[in-house]
């Protein structure tokens, strides 16, 4: 009998939510996605020390003050790691723009180009990468401009219907609506445990898929931030699912079939694009989305700052 992981792959493209090359080799995902938190974890793994030393030596040789070196080192390490991952997946690697730029569209746009150019120097073309941006109004506008220039984007920390609609309007390549963080908020607020079909995070991603289908949008919907395999399996049929190594291991160890749970309905009339005030008001009205977006940006920024401190110590 087939494993749950193999059965799931018949309905959704599986993406590894990790920078662990061993896990990527083991579970053979289509794509892989990284963020500053995952890069920080990799900073302590023995298998990455040679790569880190090589990139930091190159940064030091380029000169400049310590802060400038640190900023370059973060980008170089992210791209070096992403390039190694790209050798092991047939699809794309997502690389994140620093969270502290989440409300600066011009800086996000420039950083996306810098990352794309670094990948190009390593022989990794635009068709193999996704630039990962927070789903703020500014991030979405930067992504809209990047998409017009042929740089595809992954809009993350997506937690509200307003964010999803604005991303569809902007024509972004891929969005990552979160499951676990949505459910975390509701469990804390209500004290309830949820069955998969009643899970607020699962219901949210299903509603995003329905919105994508009814609007006839080409944007790829990739469920993200899973806490359990039950949440993963409840979204079988979503275009893509990005899954941590721990949950991939559980799915690979369990035998059984997987039934499709998500259908994209046929296209109807496309809605009028949201204006900025409509977006901000719609997002504001969702207390969960407000809380978790702000928290997510802060946490990614904290991990980025910690990574920069570690790099500064190594450079010093």
Secondary structure as UniProt FT lines:
FT   HELIX           4..8
FT   TURN            9..11
FT   STRAND          13..16
FT   HELIX           21..27
FT   STRAND          31..33
FT   HELIX           36..42
FT   TURN            43..44
FT   HELIX           46..48
FT   HELIX           49..62
FT   HELIX           66..86
FT   TURN            87..88
FT   STRAND          93..96
FT   HELIX           99..101
FT   TURN            102..103
FT   HELIX           105..121
FT   TURN            122..123
FT   HELIX           126..128
FT   STRAND          129..134
FT   HELIX           137..148
FT   TURN            149..150
FT   STRAND          153..158
FT   HELIX           161..170
FT   STRAND          174..178
FT   HELIX           180..190
FT   HELIX           196..198
FT   HELIX           200..215
FT   STRAND          220..224
FT   HELIX           229..233
FT   TURN            234..237
FT   STRAND          240..243
FT   HELIX           245..253
FT   HELIX           276..284
FT   HELIX           287..315
//
